[in-house]
């Protein structure tokens, strides 16, 4: 009768999923919004205690009888964030997030120190891109010297939540590969890249130990009592939100392509070996299951549609079908480059959003909203083109994230990619992945040798009613409109291709 809890610490909210594996049923889903501190310089930050307050609120909504049944917890966290701790384990400053582009200039500085982007890829498998953790260290040294002087530990968001839950610090390979310092081929920290980030300090001493994906730790008694949980609850290794979404969508074996439509947009697949692109066309990350996770990330997805809905004064969740009624592929000639947060794929961290093709007749809220949805989808398609060019092929897309609940968006993805779309029954892919990883870690801790693929095969199910098939007419129309998007993208590269000097 055990329950397994997945926590997803996202940019917009914290979500809790409680899963009953015997009934094969999610028995509770709770969410709590969190604020975002946004600056005109591209900074995006959150106070770490906001995540903890949101977690407390989510657990408080679980029935006491459900809390008493919790056996293990798995934490999914937004990748790349930097949580600085002092020697006593206290947070020194707001956490700089994955979507923070204020440190873009520092990316170039680190790569230049090792001999350029190509050398960086040779050392670790990835360039240092906007938002990666590595760039946040020299920025902090320059802009928050008092914080940097007291810095004793570097944690990622999910690491910090795990530290709060257990009192222990660790990092697993999937989330660690998003720091920019991990050599994904050897699964070891790159001394050269750590030194390039700070030549005067051994940053390796500030990083927690790396653990395997099926590791687990006992919850701290005081936290268990505070949350109303048993004191023998185990906390799994956890991972980045994309790695956990891979588990939650059953993407733990080759051949599956997952797409997450959240604040950011991601495409990712499972690999049993490192899949490194010499040009840095995708992120060559490790997975949180012991393998690797080639990944395309765009920094603007539902943030684009939500921004357009806010501009026109409607709720996208309540009014989407009404607003889109009467619109067609191509949005009447409107094209949106959705770079509200700058962009990672393509690598344009200083880019800004732009709406093109406006006339007196086509500038309606329906076309503008559709253009936002299409622009976010085209950005992911642009990344997918790089995977195809490398010879990777897929038969279907498995969709997760908030956007997956939109029938219009599901159909659009099927048409733009010309691939069938499947949607798992559990909409919260990252949180559900955390619950499944917790189940795996709990099983391993109790002598059960099942692998994660067996667990996902048993517990991840697709919802047939939410599937979408490509429409031939729309597929043909989108080919033309996607070419238009690429033309505007070329213009954006001319406008925003060079990062500004470091302030």
HELIX and SHEET records of a PDB file:
HELIX    1   1 UNK A   48  UNK A   61  1                                  14    
HELIX    2   2 UNK A   64  UNK A   67  1                                   4    
HELIX    3   3 UNK A  104  UNK A  114  1                                  11    
HELIX    4   4 UNK A  117  UNK A  124  1                                   8    
HELIX    5   5 UNK A  133  UNK A  143  1                                  11    
HELIX    6   6 UNK A  145  UNK A  150  1                                   6    
HELIX    7   7 UNK A  157  UNK A  166  1                                  10    
HELIX    8   8 UNK A  173  UNK A  176  1                                   4    
HELIX    9   9 UNK A  191  UNK A  197  1                                   7    
HELIX   10  10 UNK A  203  UNK A  206  5                                   4    
HELIX   11  11 UNK A  221  UNK A  227  1                                   7    
HELIX   12  12 UNK A  241  UNK A  248  1                                   8    
HELIX   13  13 UNK A  302  UNK A  312  1                                  11    
HELIX   14  14 UNK A  316  UNK A  324  1                                   9    
HELIX   15  15 UNK A  331  UNK A  333  5                                   3    
HELIX   16  16 UNK A  365  UNK A  389  1                                  25    
HELIX   17  17 UNK A  402  UNK A  405  5                                   4    
HELIX   18  18 UNK A  407  UNK A  417  1                                  11    
HELIX   19  19 UNK A  429  UNK A  445  1                                  17    
HELIX   20  20 UNK A  452  UNK A  459  1                                   8    
HELIX   21  21 UNK A  464  UNK A  466  5                                   3    
HELIX   22  22 UNK A  472  UNK A  496  1                                  25    
SHEET    1   A 6 UNK A  25  UNK A  33  0                                        
SHEET    2   A 6 UNK A  13  UNK A  20 -1                                        
SHEET    3   A 6 UNK A   3  UNK A   9 -1                                        
SHEET    4   A 6 UNK A  70  UNK A  77  1                                        
SHEET    5   A 6 UNK A 234  UNK A 236  1                                        
SHEET    6   A 6 UNK A 216  UNK A 218 -1                                        
SHEET    1   B 5 UNK A  25  UNK A  33  0                                        
SHEET    2   B 5 UNK A  13  UNK A  20 -1                                        
SHEET    3   B 5 UNK A   3  UNK A   9 -1                                        
SHEET    4   B 5 UNK A  70  UNK A  77  1                                        
SHEET    5   B 5 UNK A 239  UNK A 240  1                                        
SHEET    1   C 3 UNK A  37  UNK A  38  0                                        
SHEET    2   C 3 UNK A  44  UNK A  46 -1                                        
SHEET    3   C 3 UNK A  95  UNK A  96 -1                                        
SHEET    1   D 2 UNK A  83  UNK A  85  0                                        
SHEET    2   D 2 UNK A 153  UNK A 155 -1                                        
SHEET    1   E 2 UNK A 171  UNK A 172  0                                        
SHEET    2   E 2 UNK A 210  UNK A 211  1                                        
SHEET    1   F 2 UNK A 182  UNK A 183  0                                        
SHEET    2   F 2 UNK A 188  UNK A 189 -1                                        
SHEET    1   G 6 UNK A 283  UNK A 286  0                                        
SHEET    2   G 6 UNK A 292  UNK A 298 -1                                        
SHEET    3   G 6 UNK A 265  UNK A 269 -1                                        
SHEET    4   G 6 UNK A 257  UNK A 261 -1                                        
SHEET    5   G 6 UNK A 396  UNK A 400  1                                        
SHEET    6   G 6 UNK A 420  UNK A 423  1                                        
SHEET    1   H 2 UNK A 335  UNK A 337  0                                        
SHEET    2   H 2 UNK A 354  UNK A 356 -1                                        
END                                                                             
